[in-house]
Every structure is written in C-alpha cells, then in structure tokens.
Amino acid sequence: MIELSDLFWLLALAVIGMYWWHAHAVKEYALQITRKRCQELEVQLLDETVVLRGLWLRRGDDGAVHWWRSYLFEFTATGDDRYPGSVEMLGRRVIALELAPHRLN
C-alpha cells in the first residue's frame, strides 16, 4: 500500500528531476549563444563549455520571478592567451554576454 510519505518522496524526486532537466536546457542554450557570439567576433571558445558561477531568484521585466544564472567561459583570439567571458540568463532569456578585452589576430 502506498503511504503519504512515499508520495511525498516521489513528488520531491519528480520536482528535482524537472529542475535538473530545465537547468540543463538553459545551460545548453547559453552554450549555443556563446558559440554563436564567439564565431561572430572571430574568437575561439575554449573547452566548448560554460560553467555555472551563480544561481539566484530574480524578478524579470514581466514582474514574474525567474531563475537568474551566471555562466563563465574562456576564449582565445590568437591561440596563445586565455580570456574570460560571462553570460547571464534570466529564465531562458540572455540578459548579458560579455567578453574581456583581448588582442586581435
């Protein structure tokens, strides 16, 4: 027989799974946008990854509360140096994408 505590744990597991799935989708979108921006600026995205730096709840322009995420990445313009960059997401929307000043080819 199913008890109330079993339903609670099942619901908790489902919520954690849904959050993980959504967070993974947002991270993949941030990586896709970062790749595109690096191609536009003719720089190379190093390690082909973005790393979560911060996570917080924040109110958007629409008045609703969304997850704010900040990701870090590194890129190179000449192949010799590594430069930092960051992308900030509010929900599934990019609110900032910055690349550090770097030497041109």
N, C-alpha and C positions, 0 to 999 in steps of 0.2 A: 504494500500500500504506500502511496506517495504521501509524504508528510509536508507540512508547510515549510520546514527548514530546507527540504530537498528542492522545493520550488524556488525558494529564495536563492540558493546557490546556483541553480540552473539559470535563473534570471541574471544574476551577477556575472556569471560566465558569458552569457549572451551579450550583455552590455559591454564587457571588456573586449570581446571579440569584435563587436561592431565598431568600437572606438579604434581598435588596432587597424581594422580594415580601412576606415576613413582616414586615419593618420598616415597610413602607407600610401593611399591615393593622393593625399595632399603633398607628401614628400616627393612622389614621382612627378607630380605636376610642377613643383618647384624646380626639380632637376631638369625637366623638359624646358622650362622657361629660361633657366640659367644657361643651358646648352645653346639655345637659340640666340641669346644675347651675346654669348662669347663668340659665336660664329659671326654675328653682325659686326662685332668690334675686331674681328680677326685675331682673337687670342685663343689659347688652348686651355680648356677646362682640365685641370689635373685630377687624377684619380677617378674621374667620372662619377663623382658623388657629392652630395650635400650632407652636412652633419647638423643635427638639431642642437641649437645653442640655448634656446629658451622657449618656454611654453607658459601661456597665461590666458586668462579670460579678459576680453576687452569688448567694449561696445563699439559697434560699427556705425557708419553714416546712416544706416537704416534704423538705428535705435535698438537693434537686437544684439544680444551678447554672442560673440563668436570666439573660437579658439584663435589666439594670436600665436604664431610660431615664427621663430627666427632661425635661419639655417646659415651655416658658414660653408665656404668652399675656397679652393685655391686655384689660381690660374697663372699662366705664363704668357708673355708676349714674345720673348726672344728664345725661350728654351733653356735659359740659364738661371733665371730667378723665379722664385715663387712669390706671388702676391695674394693677399687675402681679398675676399669678397663676401657679401652677405645678401640674402634675400629674405624679406619679411612677408608673411602671409597672414591675412585675416580671413579666417574661414578658407575658402578656395580662391580667394582673390589676392593677387600680388599688390602689396601697398608700397614696397620699396625694393629696388635691386641696385646694389652699389658695388663698384669695383674700385679698388685702391688705385691711386695714381701709379702709373707704370711707364717704363721705357717703351717706345715704339720700335718696331722692327727696323 
